Amino acid sequence: MGGPGWVGGTDRDATENGCYSSDFEGESPVPVDAELLQILACPSCKTPVTLVKNGTGLKCGQCHRVFPIKDDIPVMLLDEATVEAD
């Protein structure tokens, strides 16, 4: 079946939907999907998060935690977050 990053469907479906954009050489990673970003919230204080660091993290405006994005997947675990002043 599909190669690295395969999430189901055909390879054509995956590339059209941006499911594994970083698997293609020469292409820049696609930031977190806008619909997903609208529903993501800080697991600590339940405040919406925003993209920071050129799309490599998600920051909570209330508690200032920054959650990493690894392999195009937001890691919304408190143990993985760092705290930034602003």
Secondary structure, DSSP 8 states (H G I E B T S, - for coil): ---TT--SS-HHHHHHHTTTGGGSTT-------HHHHHH-B-TTT--BEEEEGGGTEEEETTT-EEEEEETTEE---GGG-EE---
